[in-house]
Every structure is written in C-alpha cells, then in structure tokens.
Amino acid sequence: MNSMSKLEKLTERLGATLLRWDGGRLKLSSSLSFSKLTQQAEQACAQFGNTTAPPPPPLEQRLNAFIKLRRTPVQMQLCDWRLVAWGLADLVPTYARAIEDTALFTVILKEFNARLTADTLNRKMWFGLLSSYLSYKPEAQSGLECWKQLRELLKRAFEQFKGQQKSPKRWIAVVEQYRDIFSDAPGKQLAKELSEDKVDALQVFKTYLPIPDESWFWKSMINNHLNVVTALNDEAFVTRIEPMLAMTSILPSVADTVLARLLTRYAESSQHDQSHRVLKEAALQRWGSPQIGSSRNRWSVNVEDFVCKMVMRWFAKEDLETFFKLLQGERGVDRDRLEYWLRFVDQIGFTRLVLGPQAMQDYSSDFVEFRRKNKDRISQLKGGTSEDNAFIMQIGDYVIVEFSRKGNACYFRPYDQNLPFKLDTKILELNSVLKRKSKGYEALPHTPTYRGWWHKYDRWFAERGIYPDKQPPTKQPSNKLSYVRQPQQGSTSPMPNKGSIEQAISQALQFIEAESVKFSITDFRDNGGAFWLMIPTPSQGLQNRLLGLGFQYKQGRGYWIK
C-alpha cells in the first residue's frame, strides 16, 4: 500500500514540476494520473497476453533460408532458423521438402530440440513449427515419420511455454482448449462447439493459431462437424444447413466439401423434392448450373449423379412454374400446360428461359428476384411481340420449345447436330431460330381434342419410349387413335361401323386442328348416345370431310356419329 502511495505522490510531483516549468499555463494531464497509468499498464499486459498468431514470413525469405542451410550451414543465424521453422513443408526448387528429407530434417530437429533444452526456442519459432505441422499433409507417406516427430516437439515445447507463463496468455489458453490438434483425431473439440452454435469459436481459433487456409486441419475439423450434422434427423438437419454454409465464407477452402455433404444428405432426406433456396443458390454460385455443359464436370467431381439430378429437378420445376405462372401476366396461369410438363420433371435434363423485352424490362419484385437468381440461365428473345417468351427443355434425346403466348405450337426436335441453336445461347431469335424448320422437327398444337391434347402429346412421347415419371408402361400404347391419311377433298365414305368410329373421330379432330377453328365436344356414348362436334362456322371443305367420315349434321346442334 505504501508503494502505491509513493507512485501516486510521484505522479503529483511530476505534474507540479511541469506546471512550474510552464509558468502555470499547463493543466495537469489526465494521462499523468496514477489511475490512468495503471489502466494503460493493464492494457499493455492484456495486449501482450492476447498476442495473436504472427503472420508467416515471405516465401522467398523462407526458401533462401533453406538454400543457405544446405550450402553453408555454419553461417546460419537466429533469424535464419526462424525462417526454417516456418518453411518445413515448403517445396524448395530442385530440392525436396525439408520434412520429406530425413537427413536434413534430423539436423533441423536436433537444432530445435537443443534450443528447447536451452530455453531459447521462442514463441515465434514455435508458431512457425506449428504452421509447418499444419501445412504438410499427413497422408503424404514420404514425410509422415518426420511429421510425427515434429508433432512431439510441438507438444513438449507447448508444455514448457505453459509452465513458464507469469500471467495468463490468450494463445496458450486457446491451444490448451483445442490441444486435440496434436492428436490422431484433430478438430473434434472445435467441431463440437460449432455444433452447439458456439460460432465465435471458429474466429477465435483462426485469430490465435497460424493455421493456413489450405491446411488439412480444416478438412478434418469440418468433416467431424459434418458427421454430427448429417447424423441428425431430417427436421433437425435442415435447420443446420444455413449455419454450415455460413462457415464457408470464413473457410473457403472447405466450401466444396461442405456443399457436397449437405446436398447429398438433403438428397437422402424426405424433403428432397422440395427445393432448398439457400442450398441451391450456394451450389449455383460455387459450381454453376448442373444443366450447363461447362459446369457439369464440377458437379460430377463433387457429388454423385442422383444428387445432381435432384438439383436439376429443382431448376426444372421452378422454371416451369415461373414460365407458366409469372410469364402469363394478366391472362392468368396456363394450368394445363404446367401440370402436363410437371409429369416429366424427373426426366428434364436441361431448362432455359428465353425472355422477351417485356419480361426482361419488368422491374416488379418477382421479376427482379428471378433474373438475379438465374442471370446465367436466362437468354433474351428477339423477334415476335414484346410479350413473347420461350421455354426450352430437354427430355430424353429431344429438345422441346414451348411459348408463353397461347396459339403457338410446341416444337419437338432431336437433340443432335441438326439442332438450329445452342442450348445456352444468350440471344435467340423467335422465328428464324426457335421456330426454324430442321431435320426431324415436329410442331404439335395445344388444340383441344375430345380426349384432351395431353393424349396427343403422350402418344408422341410413348412412340419414342418416353413416359411420365413413375409411370412405366405395362404394354404398348393403343394405336386406335392413330392418325390416318387425310382423304381427298370431297371424298365420301359409308357410315362407319362400331369398330371404325374411334378412327373416324380421331381423323376428324386432326382436320379440325389443321384449320384451327373453335369447337366443343359432347360425348354421350357411355349412355348409349352419340359423339357430338359443335362447330359454329365450319368451312365447306371441313364439312365435306366430316360427312365423308360418316358424321351426320343436325341443324342448330352440329355433327354427330354413333
């Protein structure tokens, strides 16, 4: 207490001396007060005690130190040995890594052991050795034994540092807390804390330990963490996806590992059919679209095929819903077409939206958000009206092009060298490209038929061995409604028998679709009645064809067959 009083009196005397020296014009600075000096001293101690990991010295300096060690070892200085500590895992040109050169490593280890015994192995050297330990991949068998010897040296040196500390030091406490870094299962403690939502632990760890971004430790730790997360039930696992992805911004070197494990676990969950927005966007940003050829290699390297197909289904479903909902505008949702194509969503291998001027320039929130998320998956449509949009998809060996405006046929093309456009082309022209005639193309309208236009499309696919998802055929589709050759103008046929009525109806509907006239259907055959076609204003040619097929006409009602 007396010593404290003397220090207080000393500061007062110093202040009084300054006042006399300046003629009383100076005010006693608060920095000269005893309490302020004590505070500053505590801050200095705290700063010293919380010393963060030192940065690694430049690579060139480290390499030069090893060249010096090999050529003129007797000239090695303290600063040279410090550089050597940091560079044991460096690949020196024309030489092997020091940790893989048993003879050289023996010399180095002897030097640092001697310094440890003499108590001259300082903190910066120890951190350098730790960085080398964490930089070298232990699976590299050529240097494994030397790596293990380095680990033992680090453990002994740390125990010595810990026993010599006069005041608590933060970096020593951090190493002590995570000392499994020197075990055969490193990273479990940090992984455990991260699993308990102690997210600050990762930043503290990186602050006080010089772990290179590409260190094997991060992969070991993150795999331990992922083992815990992926073992959770589906509901709990989904809640951990976003925190796990957030860690990749701090540890970009493990981003591929995290994404792959999360996507695989999600694909195995009961929710795999439901798109996970954050997971999908993270994968798209990291690897690009799995639908685009240039990106497929990145996907195939990181995840299995079933995971890739899950994400492609997400894109296909979202694109279909966007196309037939968002792009319909005031005309409303084209529910029939949406529901039809969703039946094939598991088989859609590629999708691309081709937006016209109106959709590209629409700044409503829905459009802005969609364009932002899918900027690399959208093409511009030229030609046609401002309201025109197109949707390209691949099913099996065929490319299908749908258009948003009603009245357009759907184009089916073989996916081969005759395709008149590339699937990921940024700008596509409506008439000269997307609707261009090419070898093998077909254009099928959406004109209603008595069994629905779905039946016509299903028949087209079935003839090529393609069927809706989870609906494999049990037998070949019926040909009873196959189109037959169109009769010549004005030809007539006798009244059809019961066995030929279906064929007559099918051919009649083909004639109607070809002329794009409005009509409606009423079918009373299940009750013993007739099949009716109500056509307000048929052309003379169409009327002749219907009569020639065996239809009869009733004034005010239409054409019927029975």
BAMAR-369111 format. One line per field, with one value per residue (C-alpha): residue number from 1; residue in three letters; x, y, z negated. Coordinates in steps of 0.001 Angstrom, whole numbers, padded with zeros to 6 digits. Example, Ala and Ser with C-alpha at 12.3 -4.5 7.8 and 13.67 -1.06 7.14 Angstrom:
! BAMAR-369111
num = [1:2];
residu = [ALA:SER];
X = [012300:013670];
Y = [-004500:-001060];
Z = [-007800:-007140];
END
This chain:
! BAMAR-369111
num = [1:2:3:4:5:6:7:8:9:10:11:12:13:14:15:16:17:18:19:20:21:22:23:24:25:26:27:28:29:30:31:32:33:34:35:36:37:38:39:40:41:42:43:44:45:46:47:48:49:50:51:52:53:54:55:56:57:58:59:60:61:62:63:64:65:66:67:68:69:70:71:72:73:74:75:76:77:78:79:80:81:82:83:84:85:86:87:88:89:90:91:92:93:94:95:96:97:98:99:100:101:102:103:104:105:106:107:108:109:110:111:112:113:114:115:116:117:118:119:120:121:122:123:124:125:126:127:128:129:130:131:132:133:134:135:136:137:138:139:140:141:142:143:144:145:146:147:148:149:150:151:152:153:154:155:156:157:158:159:160:161:162:163:164:165:166:167:168:169:170:171:172:173:174:175:176:177:178:179:180:181:182:183:184:185:186:187:188:189:190:191:192:193:194:195:196:197:198:199:200:201:202:203:204:205:206:207:208:209:210:211:212:213:214:215:216:217:218:219:220:221:222:223:224:225:226:227:228:229:230:231:232:233:234:235:236:237:238:239:240:241:242:243:244:245:246:247:248:249:250:251:252:253:254:255:256:257:258:259:260:261:262:263:264:265:266:267:268:269:270:271:272:273:274:275:276:277:278:279:280:281:282:283:284:285:286:287:288:289:290:291:292:293:294:295:296:297:298:299:300:301:302:303:304:305:306:307:308:309:310:311:312:313:314:315:316:317:318:319:320:321:322:323:324:325:326:327:328:329:330:331:332:333:334:335:336:337:338:339:340:341:342:343:344:345:346:347:348:349:350:351:352:353:354:355:356:357:358:359:360:361:362:363:364:365:366:367:368:369:370:371:372:373:374:375:376:377:378:379:380:381:382:383:384:385:386:387:388:389:390:391:392:393:394:395:396:397:398:399:400:401:402:403:404:405:406:407:408:409:410:411:412:413:414:415:416:417:418:419:420:421:422:423:424:425:426:427:428:429:430:431:432:433:434:435:436:437:438:439:440:441:442:443:444:445:446:447:448:449:450:451:452:453:454:455:456:457:458:459:460:461:462:463:464:465:466:467:468:469:470:471:472:473:474:475:476:477:478:479:480:481:482:483:484:485:486:487:488:489:490:491:492:493:494:495:496:497:498:499:500:501:502:503:504:505:506:507:508:509:510:511:512:513:514:515:516:517:518:519:520:521:522:523:524:525:526:527:528:529:530:531:532:533:534:535:536:537:538:539:540:541:542:543:544:545:546:547:548:549:550:551:552:553:554:555:556:557:558:559:560:561:562];
residu = [MET:ASN:SER:MET:SER:LYS:LEU:GLU:LYS:LEU:THR:GLU:ARG:LEU:GLY:ALA:THR:LEU:LEU:ARG:TRP:ASP:GLY:GLY:ARG:LEU:LYS:LEU:SER:SER:SER:LEU:SER:PHE:SER:LYS:LEU:THR:GLN:GLN:ALA:GLU:GLN:ALA:CYS:ALA:GLN:PHE:GLY:ASN:THR:THR:ALA:PRO:PRO:PRO:PRO:PRO:LEU:GLU:GLN:ARG:LEU:ASN:ALA:PHE:ILE:LYS:LEU:ARG:ARG:THR:PRO:VAL:GLN:MET:GLN:LEU:CYS:ASP:TRP:ARG:LEU:VAL:ALA:TRP:GLY:LEU:ALA:ASP:LEU:VAL:PRO:THR:TYR:ALA:ARG:ALA:ILE:GLU:ASP:THR:ALA:LEU:PHE:THR:VAL:ILE:LEU:LYS:GLU:PHE:ASN:ALA:ARG:LEU:THR:ALA:ASP:THR:LEU:ASN:ARG:LYS:MET:TRP:PHE:GLY:LEU:LEU:SER:SER:TYR:LEU:SER:TYR:LYS:PRO:GLU:ALA:GLN:SER:GLY:LEU:GLU:CYS:TRP:LYS:GLN:LEU:ARG:GLU:LEU:LEU:LYS:ARG:ALA:PHE:GLU:GLN:PHE:LYS:GLY:GLN:GLN:LYS:SER:PRO:LYS:ARG:TRP:ILE:ALA:VAL:VAL:GLU:GLN:TYR:ARG:ASP:ILE:PHE:SER:ASP:ALA:PRO:GLY:LYS:GLN:LEU:ALA:LYS:GLU:LEU:SER:GLU:ASP:LYS:VAL:ASP:ALA:LEU:GLN:VAL:PHE:LYS:THR:TYR:LEU:PRO:ILE:PRO:ASP:GLU:SER:TRP:PHE:TRP:LYS:SER:MET:ILE:ASN:ASN:HIS:LEU:ASN:VAL:VAL:THR:ALA:LEU:ASN:ASP:GLU:ALA:PHE:VAL:THR:ARG:ILE:GLU:PRO:MET:LEU:ALA:MET:THR:SER:ILE:LEU:PRO:SER:VAL:ALA:ASP:THR:VAL:LEU:ALA:ARG:LEU:LEU:THR:ARG:TYR:ALA:GLU:SER:SER:GLN:HIS:ASP:GLN:SER:HIS:ARG:VAL:LEU:LYS:GLU:ALA:ALA:LEU:GLN:ARG:TRP:GLY:SER:PRO:GLN:ILE:GLY:SER:SER:ARG:ASN:ARG:TRP:SER:VAL:ASN:VAL:GLU:ASP:PHE:VAL:CYS:LYS:MET:VAL:MET:ARG:TRP:PHE:ALA:LYS:GLU:ASP:LEU:GLU:THR:PHE:PHE:LYS:LEU:LEU:GLN:GLY:GLU:ARG:GLY:VAL:ASP:ARG:ASP:ARG:LEU:GLU:TYR:TRP:LEU:ARG:PHE:VAL:ASP:GLN:ILE:GLY:PHE:THR:ARG:LEU:VAL:LEU:GLY:PRO:GLN:ALA:MET:GLN:ASP:TYR:SER:SER:ASP:PHE:VAL:GLU:PHE:ARG:ARG:LYS:ASN:LYS:ASP:ARG:ILE:SER:GLN:LEU:LYS:GLY:GLY:THR:SER:GLU:ASP:ASN:ALA:PHE:ILE:MET:GLN:ILE:GLY:ASP:TYR:VAL:ILE:VAL:GLU:PHE:SER:ARG:LYS:GLY:ASN:ALA:CYS:TYR:PHE:ARG:PRO:TYR:ASP:GLN:ASN:LEU:PRO:PHE:LYS:LEU:ASP:THR:LYS:ILE:LEU:GLU:LEU:ASN:SER:VAL:LEU:LYS:ARG:LYS:SER:LYS:GLY:TYR:GLU:ALA:LEU:PRO:HIS:THR:PRO:THR:TYR:ARG:GLY:TRP:TRP:HIS:LYS:TYR:ASP:ARG:TRP:PHE:ALA:GLU:ARG:GLY:ILE:TYR:PRO:ASP:LYS:GLN:PRO:PRO:THR:LYS:GLN:PRO:SER:ASN:LYS:LEU:SER:TYR:VAL:ARG:GLN:PRO:GLN:GLN:GLY:SER:THR:SER:PRO:MET:PRO:ASN:LYS:GLY:SER:ILE:GLU:GLN:ALA:ILE:SER:GLN:ALA:LEU:GLN:PHE:ILE:GLU:ALA:GLU:SER:VAL:LYS:PHE:SER:ILE:THR:ASP:PHE:ARG:ASP:ASN:GLY:GLY:ALA:PHE:TRP:LEU:MET:ILE:PRO:THR:PRO:SER:GLN:GLY:LEU:GLN:ASN:ARG:LEU:LEU:GLY:LEU:GLY:PHE:GLN:TYR:LYS:GLN:GLY:ARG:GLY:TYR:TRP:ILE:LYS];
X = [000000:002906:004462:001206:001174:004710:003732:000762:002940:005469:002906:001654:005200:005800:002672:003566:007038:005525:003204:006112:008201:005463:004591:001356:-000152:-000240:-003042:-002195:-002721:-005086:-002551:-000249:-002748:-001975:-005257:-004677:-001154:-002426:-005112:-002582:-000293:-003163:-003977:-000354:-000352:-003606:-002316:000835:-001061:-003539:-000905:-002384:-000662:002198:001923:004141:007291:007507:008013:011130:012829:011904:013293:016551:016983:016828:019252:021627:021113:022010:025032:026561:025014:027728:026563:023001:021771:018804:016683:017515:016349:013112:012505:013312:010694:008031:009107:009462:006575:007656:008694:012177:013137:015452:015162:012634:010565:012616:010072:010478:014295:015068:018768:018110:015138:017289:019683:016794:015092:018371:018745:015255:015480:018709:017010:014120:016540:018398:015118:015872:013045:010844:007157:007674:009734:007082:004355:006474:006851:003100:002401:004672:002944:-000450:000658:002051:-000490:-000027:-001320:001867:003738:007202:007297:004929:007537:009217:005778:005049:008416:007554:004236:006016:008409:005478:003715:006828:007547:003969:004095:007234:005640:002544:004603:006675:003876:003821:000434:-002415:-001874:-004803:-002995:-001834:-005403:-006661:-004068:-004848:-008572:-008050:-004993:-006539:-004840:-001889:-003937:-004824:-008350:-007780:-010647:-013247:-013435:-013884:-016448:-018335:-018526:-019672:-022393:-023510:-023874:-020704:-019921:-017392:-015126:-014077:-012998:-011113:-009343:-008250:-007139:-004730:-003397:-001496:-003420:-003029:-006281:-005395:-004415:-005569:-006823:-009802:-010920:-010525:-012462:-015230:-015682:-016064:-018654:-020461:-020555:-022564:-024854:-025634:-026454:-029377:-032944:-034339:-036053:-033033:-030620:-032445:-032019:-028223:-027836:-027564:-025105:-022898:-022943:-022138:-018875:-017660:-017226:-014662:-013206:-013497:-011090:-013729:-016658:-016750:-016702:-019493:-021696:-021219:-022042:-025087:-026504:-026008:-027694:-030578:-030999:-031354:-033955:-037716:-037682:-035559:-038393:-038714:-036125:-033942:-033416:-030187:-028570:-029478:-028180:-024924:-024320:-025196:-022759:-019989:-020289:-022566:-025666:-025523:-027539:-024735:-022051:-019106:-020251:-021124:-017568:-017543:-020735:-019626:-016346:-018078:-021402:-022967:-025380:-028532:-027648:-027070:-030419:-032157:-030873:-031760:-035318:-035382:-034431:-036865:-039802:-039060:-038559:-041819:-043749:-042127:-042853:-046479:-047306:-045068:-044915:-048634:-049311:-052928:-054002:-053515:-051821:-051694:-052520:-053000:-049573:-047882:-049442:-048628:-044900:-044575:-045391:-041945:-039974:-037690:-036609:-035943:-032186:-031949:-034128:-033672:-035964:-035880:-037381:-038853:-038461:-041383:-040116:-036508:-037511:-040120:-038878:-041502:-040019:-040855:-039128:-036116:-035537:-035920:-033471:-030981:-031007:-030865:-028779:-026584:-029560:-031620:-031491:-033017:-035723:-035620:-038453:-042156:-044036:-042733:-044906:-043408:-041303:-039981:-039118:-036511:-036211:-034546:-036343:-034510:-032962:-035300:-035346:-038778:-039603:-042774:-044028:-045864:-048487:-051373:-051877:-048253:-047473:-044889:-041730:-040087:-036570:-033993:-031032:-028353:-026138:-029224:-030405:-030522:-029333:-027089:-028946:-027063:-027017:-027546:-029709:-032248:-034489:-038097:-038902:-035549:-034043:-036521:-039207:-036770:-037511:-034818:-034406:-036762:-038628:-042348:-044753:-047707:-050507:-052368:-055743:-058237:-059331:-062124:-059569:-057532:-054326:-052445:-053266:-051731:-048515:-048374:-048710:-045831:-043591:-044744:-043817:-040270:-040186:-040729:-043417:-044423:-042402:-043038:-045483:-043648:-045799:-047229:-047939:-047508:-049907:-053049:-052974:-056732:-056469:-053521:-053958:-054613:-054031:-056264:-058849:-059014:-061306:-064897:-064364:-067053:-067157:-070030:-071418:-068662:-069271:-068713:-065113:-064152:-065860:-062792:-060660:-063212:-063289:-059508:-059251:-061990:-060145:-056989:-058867:-060276:-056871:-055336:-057864:-057570:-061325:-063219:-065222:-066541:-067187:-070020:-069743:-072914:-071639:-071297:-075087:-075795:-075839:-073725:-070435:-071058:-068794:-070174:-068540:-070155:-068800:-067075:-065570:-067133:-064025:-064167:-067877:-067285:-064522:-066707:-069578:-067177:-066023:-069573:-070641:-074184:-075288:-078195:-079282:-078584:-076516:-073590:-072062:-072609:-071562:-072781];
Y = [000000:002339:001663:002613:005849:006653:006151:008428:011111:010752:011494:014513:015890:015386:017301:020145:020388:020757:023472:025487:024951:026372:029276:027764:027780:023969:021901:018612:015982:013166:010757:011533:010436:007235:005595:006369:004972:001826:001411:001805:-000732:-003214:-002635:-003269:-006506:-007544:-006752:-008729:-011584:-011703:-011692:-013102:-015522:-013875:-013777:-016135:-014563:-014186:-017400:-016092:-015499:-018991:-020595:-018634:-019805:-023455:-022880:-021328:-024258:-026769:-024886:-023060:-024406:-022890:-019407:-019918:-017147:-016905:-015188:-017975:-020687:-018799:-018861:-022578:-023232:-021701:-023473:-027172:-028010:-025640:-027115:-025723:-025668:-028576:-029919:-031993:-030559:-030440:-032586:-035257:-035146:-037386:-036431:-032706:-032925:-034756:-031796:-029332:-031312:-031539:-027755:-027023:-029694:-028076:-024681:-026149:-027578:-024271:-022379:-020354:-021731:-018652:-018155:-017086:-020195:-022391:-020783:-021344:-025027:-025221:-023666:-026238:-029051:-027823:-027166:-030616:-033259:-036240:-038660:-037972:-041069:-039855:-037361:-038988:-040053:-036636:-035038:-037144:-036160:-032514:-033031:-034419:-031456:-029042:-030757:-030698:-027075:-026065:-027705:-025710:-022429:-023142:-023828:-020652:-018116:-015467:-014108:-015713:-015585:-015991:-018011:-020561:-020908:-021446:-024144:-025829:-025803:-027320:-029443:-032332:-030534:-032735:-035947:-038569:-037114:-033353:-030858:-032762:-030172:-027258:-029242:-029995:-026315:-025338:-027978:-026291:-022963:-021514:-019817:-017401:-020360:-020569:-016936:-017181:-020292:-018578:-015462:-017119:-020048:-019699:-022306:-021936:-021695:-024839:-026855:-030433:-029427:-027538:-030546:-032789:-030401:-029762:-033488:-034031:-031274:-032620:-036101:-034671:-032530:-035181:-037734:-035582:-036416:-034682:-031853:-031015:-031363:-028751:-026183:-026686:-026078:-022286:-022143:-024689:-022697:-019506:-021087:-021404:-017630:-017957:-021222:-021052:-023977:-026408:-024946:-027846:-030417:-028683:-028249:-031839:-033333:-031084:-031700:-035453:-035561:-033430:-035730:-038643:-036807:-036925:-033307:-033851:-032982:-029561:-027076:-025578:-021994:-021208:-024552:-024277:-020713:-021580:-024517:-022439:-019718:-022207:-024737:-023100:-024763:-028577:-028171:-026318:-028491:-026361:-026757:-030451:-031547:-029561:-031277:-034767:-034359:-033338:-035213:-038393:-038456:-038757:-035517:-033706:-034928:-033643:-030120:-030310:-031249:-028169:-025971:-027673:-027381:-023772:-022820:-024460:-022733:-019403:-019768:-020769:-018500:-015460:-015011:-015322:-011810:-010734:-013797:-015944:-019270:-021783:-024555:-027307:-026955:-026534:-029697:-031610:-030881:-031386:-035036:-035302:-033189:-036066:-036567:-032955:-032680:-029055:-025972:-022444:-019447:-017156:-013835:-011240:-007451:-007094:-009748:-008549:-004978:-005716:-004257:-005698:-007553:-011043:-010477:-008698:-011517:-014221:-012568:-012029:-015657:-017046:-014498:-017192:-019357:-016797:-015887:-012917:-013438:-011357:-011050:-011528:-009270:-007798:-010279:-013386:-015724:-019204:-022176:-024731:-028130:-031429:-034716:-037858:-037331:-034472:-030709:-029170:-025491:-024059:-020491:-018372:-016896:-019192:-020169:-021228:-024853:-026724:-027642:-031064:-031596:-034383:-033366:-033780:-031840:-030582:-028540:-024956:-023340:-023979:-024604:-021920:-019218:-015778:-014333:-016377:-015228:-016371:-017213:-017758:-019834:-021279:-021938:-022748:-025948:-028561:-032279:-034326:-031398:-031537:-028826:-030014:-027543:-027432:-027532:-029432:-032871:-034987:-036865:-033712:-032531:-034386:-037654:-036457:-035402:-038612:-040635:-038705:-039472:-043073:-043754:-042777:-044777:-041826:-041910:-039682:-040022:-043134:-044403:-047079:-048644:-052100:-052545:-050657:-047717:-048300:-047276:-046984:-043195:-043053:-040550:-041928:-040434:-037449:-038184:-036099:-033081:-034115:-037843:-039778:-042901:-045156:-044923:-046372:-049461:-049582:-050675:-047705:-044900:-044156:-043839:-041542:-039318:-039171:-038196:-035598:-033953:-033860:-031985:-029530:-028884:-028259:-025493:-024032:-023496:-023175:-026206:-028107:-031776:-033644:-037395:-039348:-042773:-044111:-043712:-045178:-041785:-040153:-038292:-034619:-031962:-028434:-026209:-022780:-021947:-024850:-024326:-026160:-028324:-029313:-030058:-032336:-034197:-034724:-036017:-038227:-039789:-040779:-037813:-036533:-032949:-031633:-028034:-025916:-028602:-029809:-033047:-036394:-040004:-043137];
Z = [000000:-000868:002544:004175:002255:003339:007003:006564:004941:007751:010422:008450:008086:011830:012648:010255:011805:015276:014035:012569:015722:017926:015678:014548:018032:018338:016924:015304:017963:017073:018570:015668:013055:011212:012186:015863:015791:014066:016742:019537:017884:017664:021320:022273:020296:021841:025298:024676:023158:026036:028730:031899:034216:036116:039907:041912:043352:047157:049110:050832:047485:046308:049462:049214:045609:046724:049555:047005:044624:047348:048717:045735:042520:040329:041313:040032:037733:035343:037987:040465:038067:037507:041260:041366:038694:040937:044119:043327:045686:048482:051806:052448:056158:057128:053575:051648:048843:045671:043832:046540:046452:043491:043291:043403:041058:038490:038455:038107:035357:033429:033609:032277:029582:028397:028333:026354:023803:023603:023312:026456:028613:028592:029341:032976:033685:032089:034167:037276:036441:035810:039204:040887:038982:040137:043724:044502:045470:043135:045756:047722:046566:047549:044688:042213:039647:039650:039323:036230:034714:035328:033539:030462:030410:030551:027640:025434:026273:025516:022095:021393:022511:020426:017307:017725:018227:015488:016482:018454:022190:024532:027189:024626:023336:026901:027632:024322:025089:028537:027862:029811:032703:031738:031606:034188:034373:034612:034707:032670:029881:032278:034264:031054:030125:033597:033374:030167:032028:030480:033775:032234:031502:035141:035334:032013:033280:036515:034639:032233:034257:037558:039498:043280:045216:047171:044094:043712:040266:041644:043662:040633:038413:040910:041555:037809:037739:040804:039286:036395:038574:041184:038470:037271:038264:041354:039483:037320:040235:042325:039532:039694:043424:043333:040381:042128:045352:043415:042252:045832:046011:043192:044537:048358:048751:047418:049363:051832:049033:047116:050194:051304:047893:047363:050841:050515:047106:048400:051412:048972:046846:047127:048336:051430:053817:052192:053369:050613:051742:049831:050635:054308:054632:052847:055186:058249:057181:056377:059222:061767:063187:063474:066678:068487:070040:068843:065225:065230:064502:061261:060211:061211:059302:056062:055921:057225:060129:058002:056187:059451:060764:057622:058232:061918:060899:058681:061607:063952:061564:060678:064324:065365:062608:063430:067118:066812:063861:063776:067539:068153:066926:066892:068841:065753:065181:068010:065555:068118:069677:066291:064908:068063:068068:064312:065006:066682:064219:063120:066729:067676:068081:069172:068910:070123:070047:073047:072019:074334:073900:071504:069092:069342:068509:065849:062544:060265:057326:058647:061971:060470:057975:060598:063008:060178:059082:062611:064516:066109:067054:068980:072671:074481:077076:080244:082745:082164:079772:076533:074630:076255:074113:074764:072608:073697:072067:072805:072207:073257:076680:077560:077130:076630:077040:075531:075973:073432:075750:076462:080061:080551:081216:079157:081119:080720:082090:081891:079738:082398:084792:086635:083656:085039:081778:078787:075553:073595:076303:074756:077552:079538:082376:082357:085971:087662:084805:082307:084936:087699:089599:089203:089795:087653:086083:085302:084199:082107:081299:077992:079732:077567:078645:077251:075118:074471:076134:073381:075092:078344:076573:074517:077692:079283:076289:075979:079596:078581:075360:073044:070336:067413:064209:062116:064719:066718:069423:068853:072535:075743:076093:078092:081723:082018:082240:084622:087395:090874:094246:094940:097669:100781:100912:101405:100956:099164:097074:095993:092470:090235:088200:084473:084846:087021:085045:082930:086027:087657:084575:084430:088093:087730:084855:086957:089703:087171:085580:089001:089665:086114:085774:082498:081440:078469:077753:076082:075739:074826:075914:072378:072082:075482:077239:079923:080096:080993:082549:082156:084803:085289:088737:090494:093932:096847:097113:093428:093667:096650:094789:091723:093777:095705:092412:091566:089432:089787:089427:087340:087771:084684:082921:085049:086346:084702:085116:083358];
END
